[in-house]
């Protein structure tokens, strides 16, 4: 039985088209992955949030790796930074990490979930693509997300709430389930994002998710203004 996937892996699986192995256009998946990585470290109590001058600063609480190469790389970046920074700053830094998609996709390929392939663009440039090899992990994720979004269950586990919130605000849920269906569940999606769990680490992870959502929305506005 496959070990549970980490949040960044789950986000990327949702963001990848199954057959051609490329990410959906018109999504802000790098910010969603960044928020997922930070949320994972908060849930695992490797990071904590400190209030400083009205800002939520990310502080390393435990440098021990969690066993996920990309998430552990994020932890090292934060631990080795010369200056502390707030959540939004780190979201931008993690989202801009070199080969972020490829690193996570290749982790999934090593686990037999994706395959690594290349595709010629305009018969000149080679593009790395990651078609789905084993659909079972993504089907489980989609079933969990679909139940969370389209049912009215009163409570969700923290990981699913984070996954749904990040996938929604980054635009990933629209191509996966249909834009109209997702728009009809706005009230439900808002409620999922606003729920506050009792555990401190979970609350911090939800705050990271909200910061990621704000950063994604700001990035989307900037892109819209630049292209209009």
Secondary structure, DSSP 4 states (H G I P E B T S, - for coil): -PPPPPHHHHHHHHHB-TTT--BPSS--HHHHHHHHHHHHHHHTTSEEEEEETTEEEEEES-----S-HHHHHHHHHHHH-SS--BHHHHHHHHHT-TTHHHHHHHHHHHTTSB--EEEEETTTEEEEE--BS--HHHHHHHHHHHHHHHS--S---HHHHHHHHHHHHTTHHHHHH-HHHHHTTHHHHHHHHH---SSHHHHHHHHHHHHHHHHHHHHHHHHHHHH-
